[in-house]
Amino acid sequence: MDSSTNSLDDASADSSAEFPDRASMMEVRLQAQEDEITLLKSSLADALRRIRLHDQLLPLLKQQLIAVNPGAARVLNQVCCSDGCTSSRKLSSSSAVDGICHRATRVRRNSEKLGNPERQRKRLDKKAASSANLLTRSPSLENRAKELVTSAGSPGSRRGTYSQEMSIKMFIRGRPITMYIPTNIHNYEDLKMEPPSERLELDWVYGYRGRDCRANLYFLPTGEAVYFIACVVVLYHINNRTQRHYQKHTDCVRCLTLHPDKVRMASGQMSGVDKDGKPLQPCVHIWDSITLVTLQQIGLGTFQRGVGLVAFSFADSGAFLCVIDDSNEHMLSVWDCNKGTKHAEVKNTNEAVFAVEFNPSESGNIITCGKSHVYFWTLSAGQFTKKQGIFGKYKKPKFIQCFVFSLTGDVLTGDSEGNILTWGKSAADVKTLGKGAKETLQIMKQTRAHEGSVFTLCTLQDGSLLSGGGKDRKIIRWSADLAPERECEIPEKYGAVRTIADVNGEELLVGTTRNAILRGTFSDGFVAIVQGHVDEMWGLATHPSQSIFITCGHDKQVCLWNAEEHKLDWCITLEDYGLCAGFCPNGSVVSVGLSTGRWMVLDLQTREVVSESIDGNEQLSVMRYSPDGSFLAVGSHDNFIYIYNVTESGRRYTRFGKCNGHSSFITHLDWSKDGKYIMSNSGDYEILYWDIAAGCKLLRNRFESKDREWASYTCVLGFHVMGVWMEGSDGTDINALCRSHSERVVAVADDFCKVHLFQYPCPKPKAPSHKYEGHGSHVTNVCFTHSDSHLLSMGGKDTCILQWRVMGGGGGDRRERLASASATSTSTSTSTSSPEPATS
């Protein structure tokens, strides 16, 4: 890879915000079309399921109607009339059966017409609202048919029979989802939903954003390293190994700088969007690094897209702050730090900008650099004037990556050609430019430094210079006259050098492009003190008896973390990226599902693969062991759940069966406490139940599973977690949830960067919750540790793992809460519209 390629990769993140990403737009449109097709498939599957139900009930209806009394005939007549007959039309028993047959034939014929999704899309969208209203007004046909059969076969009252099969509906994208109310809830309407007594407090942040951000690592006199990831600025004490967190940002932090007083910090964030798709306004926070108190919020409503770069002035003790936003023109503005007012503003350039700094000796001079440019700005009387650096006889590099000021006042730049250029003022060339020509800023010296880009420069107190390379991964120490003195190379697994922070003149902190922070010296080498994933993460699982957890993602890494010591125990790289994981109940092995349909079992001690298999050729989404560890369920995007017998302490696996019945990909599944049954969710919002002991048999009567107890609860669709869904949810707004082992609370990971904590169970709309911010991307997974002392949440694109301490709680379990909230009276079947949003 040549230097220009390396530089292009480095600059991609900075220039991506300049123009709309056409590929991303096309992906969004494609996803919308896929969602429409999924809805059409689910509607077709639902119609076919109803037809099968009719076919099964017809013989039973005929038998019951042979000996039917007049009362049963009237009931049948009412059913038929409610499905389209007039009230004056009376049916005999035989004509009623013929009417049902005719209706089933008509439904089958209409469902066949759904075979062309494109032809039916507009018609379905047009009738979606009216269909939802129809389903809300009338009980499900399945319940009506069961009620009819029971009423015709026994003298029991209609109301008494119906109360035993009490159900409630919720709607997602117009599709009704029926959930049966457990028998221990006698009056659903009287259930009281309250926020849980437990709360979350941010305990630890795993990861560092080095892959696409510069100048994002500083060292404070307090002994803390300051850096950011997602929406959190982390203050990590490198000796005590403790963290503090600045959490006032509402979206991803993009830039950071340290005030000359070594106490105040300034951090800028991206704009982002809220849950309704409305843009959030970016801003800069000036805050105290000792008290973590926000001192000033600058530029709210002024910056476009986000804040890319910030810098304090030095000559006037940090009275001003320079900001460059992510708009097309990369607007350059200067702000009064004490008043929070804008002092001056100017359009910078349409090209990517990588760095900005005030001249240490003159606050009226500002330098910016980036793609193919170095600009020297002068600010006077609120107006900017610009001079462009002249490369002259030297080759103009594609990217000027970084710059610093030397002790003599010269400007040193590092570029994509691997050179350090020394810039200085030269007298005006009167012969060439004519009388009145002004002095120019030109290259005085070129020093070959690195193979590939120079990503960072750092000046030390004694006047020496440090440079960090991209392709060669070297850190070189230079004398004041740019003679190389010492060098070292960081390990390849950590990536290139992104930034360098001086600790004491000898010890250094190094941020890398693979999201690691290293600590060390030229003599002793460097070790990682902060590590993280480098691409989107989805797989998360906690150990059944220890405070450790495992993660996997699109970077093809599988990482084992220690939640007590807050460190990475080990990390291995796979051939394909992992999407899901699950610990065996004995805790000795962990299974990891990959994107290709392959899955493997790893020994925690040796890290060796003790077993592997392939199920289909599509990605896997769930790996879940039964409570006793005798079975492993593998959920796949090919719509199947594969069941394996597990022997030899989790080291031997033999295929037991396959659950076939979902009409879309598997998203979540859970085992019952006795290890005999599975509850599963799919991409078309189905809830199905399976009898594994009976040979992976689909349980068609879902009513029989309403009182079953589950060893875990991660299915996002179910009666006990219905209240976590917001109004108008499209079915993808909640990525994951996890019930605590105490069965008191349920944590939810949503698509809007939030973690929610609900009371468990929460079966009613508008269930209140505690809401927590910190992630800068969709939250892909959540999981409680074995003791429920902590909750782990995982971001997607922000590559961040947040560890939350669970505070409060205790006293009573979910059965006591349900019993106290339920009245003894019965109620009829209830339907509800789309769940209302949870409140905080």
C-alpha positions in Angstrom: 0.0 0.0 0.0 1.6 3.3 -1.1 1.5 6.5 0.9 -1.3 8.1 -1.1 -3.6 5.1 -0.6 -2.8 5.2 3.1 -3.6 8.9 3.2 -6.9 8.4 1.4 -8.0 5.8 3.9 -7.1 8.1 6.7 -8.9 11.0 5.2 -12.1 9.1 4.3 -13.8 9.7 7.6 -13.1 13.4 7.5 -14.3 14.0 4.0 -17.4 11.7 4.2 -19.5 14.4 5.7 -18.9 16.8 2.8 -21.3 15.3 0.3 -24.3 12.9 0.6 -23.2 9.3 0.4 -25.2 8.0 -2.6 -24.4 4.4 -1.7 -25.8 4.9 1.8 -29.0 6.5 0.4 -29.4 3.5 -2.0 -28.9 1.1 1.0 -31.7 2.9 2.9 -34.0 2.7 0.0 -33.1 -1.0 -0.5 -33.8 -1.7 3.2 -37.2 0.0 3.0 -38.1 -2.2 0.0 -36.9 -5.3 1.8 -39.1 -4.3 4.8 -42.1 -4.0 2.5 -41.4 -7.4 1.0 -41.1 -8.8 4.6 -44.5 -7.4 5.5 -46.1 -8.9 2.4 -44.6 -12.3 3.1 -45.8 -12.1 6.7 -49.3 -11.1 5.6 -49.3 -14.1 3.1 -48.1 -16.4 5.8 -50.8 -15.2 8.2 -53.5 -15.7 5.6 -52.3 -19.3 4.9 -52.2 -20.0 8.6 -55.8 -18.9 9.0 -56.8 -21.1 6.0 -55.2 -24.1 7.7 -57.0 -23.3 10.9 -60.3 -23.2 9.0 -59.5 -26.6 7.4 -58.8 -28.1 10.8 -61.9 -26.7 12.4 -64.5 -27.6 9.7 -64.7 -31.4 10.6 -65.0 -30.5 14.3 -67.7 -28.0 13.5 -69.7 -30.5 11.5 -69.6 -33.0 14.3 -70.7 -30.5 16.9 -73.5 -29.2 14.7 -75.0 -32.7 14.2 -76.3 -32.6 17.8 -76.5 -28.9 18.1 -79.3 -27.2 20.0 -81.0 -24.0 18.9 -78.7 -21.9 21.0 -75.6 -23.3 19.3 -77.2 -22.6 15.9 -77.8 -19.0 17.0 -74.2 -18.6 18.0 -73.0 -19.9 14.7 -75.4 -17.5 13.0 -73.9 -14.6 14.9 -70.4 -15.6 13.9 -71.3 -15.7 10.2 -73.2 -12.4 10.5 -70.3 -10.6 12.1 -68.1 -11.7 9.1 -70.3 -10.0 6.5 -73.9 -11.3 6.7 -76.8 -9.0 7.5 -78.6 -9.3 10.8 -81.8 -10.4 9.1 -80.2 -13.3 7.3 -80.7 -16.6 9.2 -78.5 -19.6 8.5 -79.0 -23.3 9.1 -76.2 -25.4 10.4 -75.3 -26.7 7.0 -75.5 -23.3 5.3 -73.2 -21.9 8.0 -70.6 -24.6 7.3 -70.9 -23.8 3.5 -70.5 -20.1 4.3 -67.3 -20.8 6.2 -66.0 -23.0 3.3 -66.9 -20.3 0.8 -65.1 -17.7 2.9 -62.0 -19.9 3.2 -61.9 -20.3 -0.5 -62.2 -16.6 -1.0 -59.3 -16.0 1.4 -57.2 -18.6 -0.3 -57.9 -16.9 -3.7 -57.0 -13.5 -2.4 -53.8 -14.8 -0.8 -52.7 -16.3 -4.1 -53.0 -12.8 -5.6 -50.5 -11.6 -3.1 -47.9 -13.6 -5.0 -46.8 -10.5 -6.8 -45.7 -8.1 -4.0 -45.1 -5.2 -6.4 -48.6 -5.3 -7.8 -50.2 -5.4 -4.3 -47.9 -3.0 -2.5 -50.0 0.2 -3.1 -53.2 -1.6 -2.3 -51.9 -3.1 1.0 -50.5 0.3 2.1 -53.8 2.0 1.3 -55.8 -0.5 3.4 -53.3 -1.0 6.2 -55.0 1.5 8.5 -58.5 0.1 7.9 -57.3 -3.4 8.4 -55.8 -2.5 11.7 -59.0 -0.9 12.8 -61.0 -4.0 11.8 -58.7 -6.2 13.8 -59.0 -3.9 16.8 -62.8 -4.0 16.7 -63.2 -7.8 16.4 -61.6 -10.6 18.4 -59.3 -13.0 16.4 -61.0 -15.6 14.3 -59.0 -18.2 16.1 -60.5 -17.3 19.5 -64.0 -17.0 18.0 -63.8 -20.5 16.6 -62.5 -22.0 19.8 -65.2 -20.2 21.7 -67.9 -21.5 19.4 -66.7 -25.1 19.7 -66.6 -24.9 23.5 -70.0 -23.3 23.7 -71.6 -25.9 21.4 -70.1 -28.8 23.2 -70.8 -27.9 26.9 -73.5 -26.0 28.8 -70.9 -23.6 30.3 -71.3 -19.9 29.9 -69.7 -18.1 27.0 -68.0 -15.6 29.3 -66.4 -18.2 31.6 -64.9 -20.0 28.6 -63.5 -16.8 27.1 -61.9 -15.6 30.3 -59.7 -18.7 30.3 -58.2 -17.6 26.9 -57.9 -13.9 27.7 -55.5 -12.2 25.2 -54.2 -8.9 24.2 -53.0 -7.6 20.8 -50.3 -5.2 19.9 -49.6 -4.0 16.3 -46.3 -3.5 14.6 -46.4 -2.1 11.1 -50.0 -2.9 10.9 -49.5 -6.6 11.8 -51.5 -7.9 14.9 -49.5 -9.9 17.4 -51.7 -11.8 19.9 -50.3 -12.4 23.3 -52.1 -14.6 25.9 -52.3 -13.3 29.5 -51.0 -15.6 32.2 -53.6 -17.1 34.6 -52.0 -15.4 37.6 -53.1 -12.0 36.2 -56.8 -11.8 37.0 -57.4 -8.2 35.9 -55.1 -6.9 33.2 -56.6 -3.4 33.2 -55.7 -3.0 36.9 -52.0 -3.7 36.4 -49.9 -0.7 37.6 -46.7 0.0 35.7 -44.0 1.8 37.6 -40.4 2.6 36.9 -38.0 0.1 38.6 -36.4 1.0 41.9 -33.1 -0.1 40.3 -31.0 2.5 38.4 -27.9 2.5 36.3 -24.7 4.4 36.8 -21.8 4.4 34.3 -19.0 2.4 35.8 -16.5 1.8 32.9 -16.0 2.6 29.2 -14.2 0.1 27.0 -12.6 1.5 23.8 -11.1 4.6 22.3 -11.9 6.3 19.0 -8.6 6.4 17.1 -9.6 5.0 13.8 -10.9 8.3 12.3 -10.1 11.2 14.8 -6.9 13.2 15.4 -5.5 15.1 18.4 -7.8 13.2 20.7 -5.5 12.2 23.6 -4.1 14.5 26.3 -2.4 14.0 29.6 -3.5 16.0 32.7 -1.4 17.1 35.7 -3.8 14.9 37.8 -2.2 11.8 36.2 -5.2 11.2 33.9 -5.3 10.5 30.2 -8.2 12.2 28.5 -9.8 10.7 25.4 -13.3 10.1 24.0 -15.4 7.4 22.4 -19.1 7.5 21.5 -20.7 10.4 23.6 -18.4 10.1 26.5 -15.1 11.8 27.3 -13.1 9.5 29.6 -10.6 10.6 32.2 -8.5 7.5 32.9 -5.9 7.6 35.7 -3.0 5.6 34.2 -1.6 4.6 37.6 -4.7 4.0 39.8 -6.6 2.5 36.8 -9.8 4.4 37.6 -12.1 6.3 35.3 -14.2 9.4 35.5 -16.6 10.4 32.7 -17.9 13.6 31.2 -21.4 12.7 30.0 -23.0 16.0 28.9 -22.8 15.4 25.1 -25.9 14.2 23.3 -24.1 12.7 20.3 -20.7 11.4 19.2 -17.8 13.5 20.4 -15.6 14.3 17.5 -12.8 16.5 18.8 -11.1 17.5 22.0 -8.5 20.1 23.2 -6.8 21.2 26.4 -6.8 24.7 27.7 -3.4 26.4 28.6 -4.3 26.2 32.3 -4.3 22.4 32.0 -7.7 22.2 33.7 -10.4 23.3 31.3 -11.3 21.2 28.3 -13.3 21.8 25.1 -15.0 19.0 23.3 -17.2 19.2 20.1 -19.9 16.8 19.0 -21.7 15.7 15.9 -25.3 16.8 15.1 -27.0 13.4 14.9 -30.8 12.8 14.8 -33.4 12.1 17.4 -35.9 9.2 17.4 -38.1 11.1 15.0 -35.3 11.7 12.5 -35.0 15.4 13.3 -31.4 16.7 13.4 -29.9 17.6 16.8 -27.9 20.8 17.0 -24.1 20.3 17.4 -22.2 22.4 19.9 -18.9 22.7 21.8 -18.8 22.2 25.6 -16.1 23.9 27.7 -15.9 22.1 31.0 -13.8 21.7 34.1 -11.7 18.5 34.2 -11.6 18.4 38.0 -15.3 19.0 38.8 -16.7 17.8 35.4 -18.9 20.9 35.5 -19.9 22.4 32.2 -18.7 26.0 32.1 -19.9 27.1 28.7 -21.9 25.7 25.8 -20.8 27.3 22.6 -22.4 27.6 19.1 -25.7 25.8 19.7 -27.6 26.2 16.4 -24.6 27.7 14.6 -22.6 24.8 13.4 -23.7 22.5 10.5 -23.5 18.7 10.7 -21.0 18.7 13.5 -17.9 20.2 15.1 -14.7 18.8 13.5 -11.9 20.7 15.2 -11.4 22.9 18.2 -8.3 24.8 19.6 -7.7 27.3 22.5 -5.6 30.4 22.0 -2.3 30.5 24.1 -0.9 34.1 24.0 -3.9 35.5 25.9 -4.2 32.6 28.4 -6.9 30.8 26.4 -9.4 33.7 26.1 -10.6 32.5 22.7 -11.6 29.2 21.1 -11.3 28.4 17.4 -13.9 26.0 15.9 -14.1 24.4 12.4 -17.5 22.8 11.6 -18.3 20.0 9.2 -20.3 22.0 6.7 -19.3 22.0 3.0 -17.2 25.2 3.5 -15.8 24.1 6.8 -16.6 27.4 8.5 -13.8 28.8 10.7 -15.1 30.7 13.7 -13.5 32.3 16.8 -15.4 32.5 20.1 -15.0 34.4 23.4 -14.6 31.6 25.9 -16.0 33.6 28.9 -19.0 35.2 27.2 -19.7 32.3 24.8 -20.2 34.8 21.9 -18.9 34.6 18.3 -16.0 37.0 17.6 -15.4 36.3 13.9 -16.3 33.8 11.2 -15.1 33.0 7.7 -15.5 30.3 5.0 -12.4 28.0 5.1 -12.3 25.6 2.2 -14.4 22.9 0.5 -11.6 20.4 1.1 -11.1 18.3 4.2 -9.5 20.0 7.1 -7.4 18.0 9.5 -5.9 20.4 12.1 -6.2 24.0 13.4 -4.1 25.9 16.0 -3.5 29.4 17.3 0.0 30.7 17.0 1.4 30.4 20.6 2.8 33.9 20.5 0.1 35.7 18.7 -3.7 35.1 19.1 -4.4 36.9 15.9 -2.7 34.2 13.8 -4.3 30.9 13.1 -3.1 28.0 10.9 -5.3 25.3 9.3 -4.2 22.4 7.1 -5.8 19.5 5.3 -6.2 18.2 1.8 -3.7 19.9 -0.5 -3.4 23.1 1.6 -1.9 25.0 4.4 -3.6 28.3 5.3 -2.1 31.1 7.4 -5.0 33.2 8.8 -4.7 36.7 10.3 -7.6 38.0 12.5 -7.8 41.7 12.9 -10.8 43.9 13.9 -13.1 40.9 13.5 -12.0 40.2 9.9 -9.9 37.3 8.5 -7.3 37.5 5.9 -5.7 34.4 4.4 -2.3 33.5 3.0 -1.7 30.1 1.4 1.5 28.2 1.9 3.6 28.1 -1.2 5.3 24.7 -2.0 7.5 26.1 -4.7 10.1 23.6 -5.9 8.8 20.9 -3.5 6.3 18.3 -4.5 2.8 19.3 -3.2 1.5 16.4 -1.1 -2.1 15.3 -1.3 -2.7 15.7 2.4 -1.1 17.8 5.1 -2.0 15.6 8.1 -0.7 17.6 11.1 1.5 20.5 12.2 3.2 22.0 15.3 5.0 25.1 16.3 8.7 24.8 17.1 10.3 26.8 20.0 11.8 29.2 17.4 8.4 30.0 16.0 8.6 27.9 12.8 5.8 25.8 11.6 6.5 22.1 11.1 4.0 20.1 9.0 3.7 16.3 8.5 2.3 15.1 5.2 1.1 12.1 3.2 4.5 11.8 1.5 6.2 11.0 4.8 8.0 14.3 5.0 8.3 17.0 7.7 8.3 20.4 6.1 9.6 23.5 7.9 7.8 26.7 7.0 9.0 30.2 7.5 8.5 33.7 6.3 10.5 35.0 3.3 10.9 38.4 1.9 8.6 39.5 -0.9 9.9 38.8 -4.4 9.6 42.3 -5.8 11.1 41.3 -9.2 8.5 38.6 -9.8 5.5 40.0 -8.0 6.1 43.7 -8.5 6.3 46.6 -6.1 4.1 46.3 -3.0 4.4 42.5 -2.9 4.0 41.1 0.6 6.1 38.6 2.4 5.2 34.9 1.8 5.2 31.7 3.8 7.4 29.1 2.1 9.1 25.8 2.8 12.5 26.4 4.3 13.5 22.7 4.8 12.2 19.3 3.9 13.1 16.3 6.2 12.3 12.7 5.1 10.7 11.1 8.2 8.5 8.1 7.5 7.5 5.6 5.0 3.9 6.5 4.3 2.1 9.3 6.0 3.2 11.3 9.0 0.0 11.1 11.1 1.1 13.2 14.2 3.7 15.6 15.5 4.3 16.4 19.2 6.8 18.9 20.6 8.5 18.2 24.0 9.5 20.8 26.6 13.2 20.5 25.7 12.5 21.5 22.1 12.8 18.0 20.6 10.1 16.6 18.3 8.2 13.4 18.1 6.7 12.1 14.9 4.3 9.1 14.4 4.1 7.2 11.2 1.2 5.5 9.4 2.5 2.8 7.2 5.7 2.1 9.1 4.1 2.4 12.5 7.2 4.1 13.9 7.7 6.7 16.6 10.8 8.8 16.0 12.4 11.4 18.3 14.1 14.3 16.6 16.4 16.9 17.9 15.6 20.6 17.6 17.4 20.8 14.3 15.5 17.7 13.0 18.2 15.1 13.4 16.8 11.7 14.3 17.8 10.5 17.8 15.7 7.5 18.7 12.9 5.4 17.2 10.7 2.4 17.9 8.0 0.5 16.1 4.6 -0.4 17.7 3.2 -3.9 17.1 1.2 -4.4 13.9 -1.9 -5.6 15.8 -2.4 -2.0 17.2 -2.3 -0.3 13.8 -0.6 3.0 12.9 0.2 5.8 15.2 -2.7 8.2 15.4 -1.6 10.7 18.1 1.1 11.1 20.8 0.8 12.7 24.3 3.8 13.5 26.5 3.7 12.2 30.1 7.0 13.4 31.6 9.4 13.9 28.7 10.4 10.2 28.8 7.1 8.3 29.1 4.6 8.6 26.3 1.0 7.8 25.6 0.2 6.7 22.0 -3.2 6.5 20.4 -3.5 4.1 17.4 -5.7 3.7 14.4 -7.0 0.3 15.7 -8.5 2.0 18.8 -5.8 1.3 21.3 -3.9 3.5 23.7 -0.3 2.4 24.5 1.9 3.5 27.3 5.7 3.2 27.4 9.1 4.5 26.5 11.7 4.1 23.8 13.8 1.9 26.1 11.1 -0.4 27.5 8.7 -0.5 24.6 4.9 0.0 24.7 2.0 -1.9 26.2 -1.7 -1.4 25.7 -3.7 0.2 28.6 -6.9 0.8 26.5 -8.2 -1.5 23.8 -11.4 -1.9 21.9 -13.1 -3.2 18.7 -12.5 -1.4 15.5 -15.8 -2.1 13.7 -19.5 -2.7 14.3 -20.3 -5.1 17.2 -23.3 -7.4 17.7 -22.3 -10.5 19.7 -22.3 -10.2 23.5 -22.6 -12.8 26.3 -21.8 -12.9 30.0 -20.3 -15.8 31.9 -22.7 -17.9 34.1 -20.6 -17.6 37.2 -17.7 -15.2 36.7 -17.5 -11.5 36.0 -16.2 -11.9 32.5 -17.9 -11.4 29.1 -17.2 -12.0 25.5 -17.8 -9.8 22.4 -17.5 -10.2 18.7 -18.2 -8.1 15.7 -17.4 -7.1 12.1 -13.7 -6.7 12.8 -13.5 -10.5 13.0 -12.2 -10.3 16.6 -13.5 -12.3 19.5 -12.6 -10.6 22.8 -12.8 -11.9 26.4 -13.1 -9.0 28.9 -12.8 -9.0 32.7 -15.6 -6.8 34.2 -14.0 -6.6 37.6 -10.5 -5.7 36.5 -11.7 -3.7 33.5 -9.3 -5.2 31.1 -9.0 -7.3 28.0 -8.0 -10.9 28.9 -7.5 -12.1 25.4 -8.5 -11.5 21.8 -8.3 -13.8 18.7 -9.0 -13.1 15.1 -11.3 -15.3 13.0 -11.7 -15.7 9.2 -15.2 -14.4 9.3 -16.9 -11.9 11.5 -18.9 -13.0 14.5 -22.5 -11.9 15.2 -23.6 -13.8 18.3 -22.2 -15.8 21.2 -23.3 -17.9 24.1 -21.6 -19.4 27.2 -22.1 -23.1 28.1 -23.7 -23.3 31.6 -20.6 -25.0 32.9 -18.6 -21.9 31.9 -15.7 -23.7 30.3 -16.5 -23.0 26.7 -18.2 -20.4 24.6 -19.9 -20.8 21.2 -19.6 -18.0 18.5 -21.9 -17.7 15.5 -20.4 -16.3 12.3 -21.7 -14.4 9.2 -21.3 -17.5 6.9 -23.5 -20.0 8.8 -20.5 -21.5 10.5 -20.2 -21.6 14.3 -17.4 -22.7 16.6 -16.8 -23.5 20.2 -13.8 -22.0 22.0 -12.1 -23.2 25.1 -11.8 -20.2 27.5 -8.4 -21.3 28.9 -6.6 -22.4 25.8 -8.5 -20.3 23.3 -8.6 -23.3 21.0 -11.5 -24.4 18.8 -12.9 -27.6 20.3 -15.8 -28.0 17.9 -17.2 -26.3 14.8 -20.0 -26.8 12.4 -22.0 -25.2 9.6 -25.7 -24.7 9.4 -26.9 -23.2 6.1 -25.1 -20.5 4.3 -26.6 -17.4 5.9 -25.6 -15.5 9.0 -26.3 -16.8 12.5 -28.2 -14.6 14.9 -28.5 -16.5 18.2 -26.4 -19.1 20.1 -28.3 -20.2 23.2 -27.7 -23.2 25.5 -30.4 -24.9 27.5 -30.3 -24.3 31.3 -28.7 -27.7 32.0 -26.3 -27.4 29.0 -27.6 -30.5 27.3 -28.8 -28.7 24.2 -27.5 -25.8 22.0 -30.0 -23.9 19.9 -28.6 -22.0 16.9 -30.8 -19.4 15.3 -30.1 -18.6 11.6 -31.2 -16.2 8.9 -32.3 -19.1 6.9 -35.5 -19.2 9.1 -34.4 -22.4 10.9 -33.4 -23.1 14.5 -30.9 -25.9 14.7 -30.8 -28.0 17.9 -27.7 -29.9 19.0 -27.1 -32.4 21.7 -24.2 -31.3 23.9 -21.9 -33.8 25.6 -18.4 -34.0 27.1 -18.7 -30.8 29.0 -19.6 -28.7 25.9 -16.9 -30.2 23.7 -19.0 -32.6 21.5 -22.1 -31.6 19.5 -24.4 -33.9 17.5 -27.4 -32.7 15.5 -30.7 -33.4 17.4 -33.2 -31.7 15.1 -34.4 -28.6 13.3 -37.2 -26.2 14.1 -39.0 -25.4 10.9 -41.9 -23.0 10.9 -40.8 -19.4 10.8 -41.4 -17.5 7.6 -38.6 -15.1 8.2 -35.1 -15.0 9.8 -34.6 -15.8 13.5 -33.9 -12.8 15.7 -34.1 -14.0 19.3 -34.9 -17.2 21.3 -35.1 -18.4 24.9 -35.3 -21.8 26.6 -37.9 -22.7 29.2 -36.6 -23.4 32.8 -37.1 -27.1 32.4 -35.1 -27.1 29.1 -37.9 -28.7 27.1 -39.3 -25.8 25.2 -38.1 -22.8 23.2 -39.8 -19.4 22.5 -38.5 -17.6 19.4 -39.0 -14.4 17.5 -38.4 -13.7 13.8 -37.9 -10.8 11.4 -41.6 -10.7 10.5 -42.6 -10.3 14.2 -43.7 -13.9 14.8 -43.8 -15.5 18.2 -43.6 -19.2 18.0 -43.2 -22.0 20.6 -41.4 -25.3 20.2 -41.5 -28.6 22.0 -37.8 -29.7 21.7 -38.3 -32.9 23.8 -41.0 -34.1 21.4 -38.7 -33.7 18.4 -38.6 -29.9 17.7 -42.4 -29.9 17.2 -44.1 -26.5 16.6 -46.8 -25.8 19.3 -49.7 -24.5 17.2 -51.8 -23.7 20.3 -49.8 -20.8 21.7 -52.3 -20.4 24.5 -50.8 -23.4 26.2 -47.5 -21.6 26.6 -48.9 -18.6 28.4 -47.9 -19.8 31.9 -44.5 -21.3 30.9 -41.5 -19.9 32.8 -38.4 -19.0 30.8 -34.8 -19.5 32.0 -33.8 -16.3 30.2 -35.8 -13.5 28.5 -34.2 -12.0 25.5 -37.1 -12.2 23.0 -38.2 -8.7 22.2 -41.8 -9.8 21.5 -43.8 -11.3 24.3 -46.5 -10.5 26.8 -44.1 -9.8 29.6 -42.1 -7.2 27.6 -44.9 -5.7 25.5 -44.6 -2.3 27.3 -41.0 -1.7 26.1 -42.2 -0.8 22.6 -42.8 2.8 21.7 -45.8 4.1 19.7 -45.4 3.7 16.0 -42.4 1.2 16.3 -41.6 -0.5 13.0 -40.3 -3.7 14.6 -36.6 -2.8 14.3 -36.5 0.0 16.9 -35.5 -2.4 19.6 -32.4 -4.5 18.8 -32.1 -6.5 22.0 -33.4 -6.8 25.6 -32.3 -8.8 28.6 -34.1 -9.7 31.8 -32.1 -9.7 35.0 -31.4 -13.0 36.7 -33.5 -11.8 39.7 -36.4 -11.3 37.2 -36.9 -7.8 38.6 -35.9 -5.6 35.7 -35.4 -5.8 31.9 -32.8 -3.7 30.0 -33.5 -2.6 26.5 -31.1 -1.6 23.6 -32.8 0.6 21.1 -32.0 2.1 17.7 -31.7 5.6 19.0 -28.5 5.3 21.0 -30.4 4.7 24.3 -30.4 2.1 27.1 -33.6 1.7 29.0 -34.4 0.0 32.3 -37.9 -1.2 32.8 -39.7 -3.1 35.6 -40.2 -6.8 34.8 -42.7 -7.7 33.7 -44.0 -4.7 31.8 -47.0 -6.0 29.8 -48.8 -2.7 29.4 -48.3 0.2 27.0 -46.7 3.4 28.3 -44.6 1.4 30.7 -42.3 4.0 32.4 -38.5 3.5 32.3 -35.2 5.0 33.2 -33.4 6.1 30.1 -29.6 6.4 29.8 -27.4 8.0 27.2 -23.8 7.4 26.3 -23.7 5.5 23.0 -23.3 7.4 19.8 -24.8 4.7 17.5 -27.6 2.1 17.6 -27.2 0.0 20.7 -26.9 -3.6 19.4 -27.0 -5.7 22.6 -27.4 -5.6 26.4 -26.6 -8.3 29.0 -26.5 -8.5 32.8 -23.6 -10.1 34.6 -24.2 -13.3 36.5 -24.8 -11.5 39.8 -26.9 -8.7 38.3 -24.3 -6.2 39.7 -23.6 -4.7 36.3 -25.2 -4.3 32.9 -23.2 -4.3 29.7 -24.3 -2.4 26.6 -22.7 -2.5 23.2 -22.8 0.1 20.5 -22.8 -0.6 16.8 -20.8 1.8 14.8 -19.4 3.6 17.8 -17.4 0.4 18.7 -18.0 1.2 22.4 -18.8 -1.1 25.3 -20.4 0.6 28.4 -20.4 -1.1 31.7 -23.2 0.1 34.0 -23.4 -0.4 37.7 -26.9 -1.5 38.9 -27.9 0.7 41.9 -30.7 0.1 44.4 -33.4 -2.5 44.1 -34.1 -5.5 46.4 -37.2 -6.7 48.0 -39.9 -8.8 46.3 -39.9 -10.6 43.0 -42.0 -10.3 39.9 -44.6 -12.9 41.1 -45.3 -10.8 44.2 -45.7 -7.6 42.1 -48.1 -9.4 39.7 -50.1 -10.8 42.5 -50.4 -7.5 44.3 -51.3 -5.7 41.0 -53.9 -8.1 39.9 -57.6 -8.1 41.0 -59.7 -11.2 41.3 -62.2 -10.2 38.7 -62.0 -11.5 35.1 -62.0 -9.5 31.9 -62.7 -10.2 28.3 -60.2 -10.3 25.5 -58.6 -6.9 25.0 -57.1 -5.3 21.9 -54.8 -2.3 21.9 -53.2 -0.1 19.2 -49.5 0.3 18.8 -47.8 0.6 22.2 -47.4 4.1 23.5 -43.9 5.4 24.1 -42.2 4.7 27.5 -41.7 7.7 29.6 -38.7 8.5 31.8 
